[in-house]
Amino acid sequence: MLLGVLLASVQVVPAERTLKKYMEAERIMGKIDDDDVSFVALALSFPNDGIWSEDKHFLKQKKVRVWRTRDLLKIVKEWKEE
């Protein structure tokens, strides 16, 4: 059920759109973890609620909201209680 909810919200973003934000993402994440630049560029490319990750490198920046699994589980628990 949860997987279905998540997959219903998945969007494919054209690479051209992500590339427009790559330089900004590189300024944000390049010195923290170069492997994460593409994820931040994607997050900056369209309105969203943040990145879901347990990667602590994302927590060292303040531009993109980072959701940890425990945050999402708390929301799901509250949602189920309603």
Secondary structure, DSSP 4 states (H G I P E B T S, - for coil): -HHHHHHHT-----HHHHHTTHHHHHHHHTTT-GGGHHHHHHHHTS--S-EE---GGGGG-SSS-EE-HHHHHHHHHHHHH-
